[in-house]
Amino acid sequence: MIDVLHSRMLSETANLNYDHNAWFFGTEPDAIPLHAGYTLGYYIVSKYINKTGTPASQLWDVSASEFFDVT
C-alpha cells in the first residue's frame, strides 16, 4: 500500500492545489487513508537516512528536493 501511495504522492508533488486535508487528515478515506501524509513523510525520510547514512539530527537543513532525489 505504501508504494501505491508513494507513487501517487510523487505524481502530485508539483500540484499546488493538492488536498492537504485528504493527505493528512483523512477527508477522503476511500482514496487516501487517514494520516497518509505523515506516514509517507516518515517513509521518505527513513529511505533517505538508510541510503545516505545521514543521522536525523543533521537533516534540518536538507532541501525537500534532495529527499525526492533519493526515493
RATASUL-V224094 format. One record per run of one state. SS is the DSSP state (H for helix, E for strand, C for the rest). FROM is the first residue (numbers start at 1). LEN is the number of residues. If there is no record, write none. Layout:
SS | FROM | LEN
SS | FROM | LEN
This chain:
C | 1 | 1
H | 2 | 10
C | 12 | 8
H | 20 | 6
C | 26 | 10
H | 36 | 17
C | 53 | 3
H | 56 | 3
C | 59 | 5
H | 64 | 7
C | 71 | 1
